[in-house]
Amino acid sequence: MLTDRTSDLMSFTFKGTGVSVIGTVGPKQGLIRFSLDGKDITTFDRGRPKLKCDQVLFKLSNLPLGEHTVSGLLVGGGTNPNTGEEDGVFSVQRIKYTVPDK
């Protein structure tokens, strides 16, 4: 998933006990507000001097076993460390979730 429109939302529903959102950080990456089951958890500024893929953007574990929905909302541009300007792109490479052994 890739967007540069503020207020675009990514959501993923899974059954398990943990979740990780993997994506990119870099010069033109925005502020992402992550929530779980409709409750805001954190806002993450993905702005970094160099582009890096396969970075953990959000991670939660030890959730009660059940159906959960993780969401990421592009809330604005992060500060571009190279220019000091505000940029905003949100890209997710993959979402991993944990299902306990039975």
GIURPE-V221161 format. One record per run of one state. SS is the DSSP state (h for helix, s for strand, l for the rest). FROM is the first residue (numbers start at 0). TO is the last residue. If there is no record, write none. Layout:
BEGIN
ss;from;to
SS;FROM;TO
SS;FROM;TO
END
This chain:
BEGIN
ss;from;to
l;0;0
s;1;2
l;3;7
s;8;15
l;16;16
s;17;25
l;26;28
s;29;35
l;36;37
s;38;44
l;45;45
s;46;46
l;47;50
s;51;59
l;60;64
s;65;78
l;79;84
s;85;86
l;87;88
s;89;97
l;98;101
END
